[in-house]
Amino acid sequence: MSEGEGPAEGKRRSGRTGPVTKQGRKASSRNALKHGLRAKLSVMADYTAPVAELARLLVREGRDEDVGLRLAEALLDVRRVREARHHAMIAAAADPGALLPPPIYDRYERRALSRRRRLVRDLER
């Protein structure tokens, strides 16, 4: 690294980006999962039919179908986050050196539960 050059510039010039340690690489490998938990279910091919079916069961005749669709998404979001946390805990238990699941799952679950409560209230009006 030449004089006056910051650490970021030296790292960039050497071609190294991202985490360097094994633990850092393992943690960053879960970023796709984190972002996947924020995705809308209605645009995911695997969830299109279950969301529509659950929405149909939730909405009574003459009620707002859009609220029913969003409620179905919120219910399935809660389930999906809990399943992801469960799988992460099983993986951590199988590997003694593994990190525990990050608390990010709690945030996604709270968000989904909050949406579910609000939408149930809207559907009951």
N, C-alpha and C positions, 0 to 999 in steps of 0.2 A: 504494500500500500504506500503510495507516494505521499509526501508531506502536503497537508492541506486537504487531503481527500478524506471524506467521512467514511465511517464503517459501511454505510449503505451503498455508497458508490463502489467501494472495494469488493463488496459481496456481489454486486450486480455485474461488475467487470469480470469477475472470476467465473460467472455463469451459475453460481449457487443461489437458488431461491428456495423459499420454504423452510420447513424445520430440518434441523441437522441431526438431532438425537433420535434414537429409536423410539423413545417415549413420545417425542414431539411428532414424529411421523405417524405413530399409531393414533394419537389424538386427532391429527388433521385428517386422517382417513375417514373419520366419522362425520366430517362436515357435510357430505352429501346427504347423510341421514338427517342431519339437523335441518337442512333446507327442504328435504323431502317432506318433513312433517308440517311444513307451512303450505304445501301445495294444496290447491283446491281439489277436492275429490271428484267434482263433477266433470273435470277435464281429464281424469285418469281413466283409461280404458277399463281397467280391472274393477273400477268402482261405479261406473256409469249405471249399470243395471241394478246393483244393490241399492244405490241412492234413490233411483227412480221408484223401485218397489217399496222401499221403506217410506218414502214421501207419500206414495199412494195410500199406504195403510194409515199414515198419521193424519192426513187431511180429510176432514168430513166434507160432505157435499156443501157447496156454497162458501167454503172457506178459501182463504188465500193460498193458492198452490205454491207460490214462490216462498212463503214462510215455511211451508211443509218441506220443500226441497232443501232449504237452508238448515232446518232442524234435523233432517235426515243426515246431512253432511256433518253437522256438529256431533250427532250421536256416534256416527262412524269414526269421526276424528278422535273422540274420547277412546274408543276401542282400539284404534290404530296406535295411538300414543302409548296406551297401556301395554299393548303387545310388543311394541318396540322396546319399552323399558324392560319388560320381562325377558326378551331375548338378550338384551345387553347384560342383564343380571346373570343369566345362565352362562353367557360367554365369560363374564368376569369370574364366576365361580369355578369354571373349568380350567382357567389359567390363573394360577396363584399370583403371578406377576402383573396381571392385568389391572387396569384402572377400574374403579367402580363407575357405574353409569353416571354421566354428568347430570347435574341438577336441571339441565335444559329440558328434560322430559317433564319436570314439574311445571315449568312455565307453559309449555304447550298444553299440558292437561288442564291447567287453570284457565287458559284462554278458551279451550274447547268447552269446558264446563260453564264458563261465564256466557259464552254464546248460546249454549243449550238452554240455560235458565232464561235468558232474555227472549229467545225464540218461543219457548213454551208459553211464557207470559203473553207474547204477541199472538200466538195461535189460539189462546183461550179467550181472547177479547171478542 
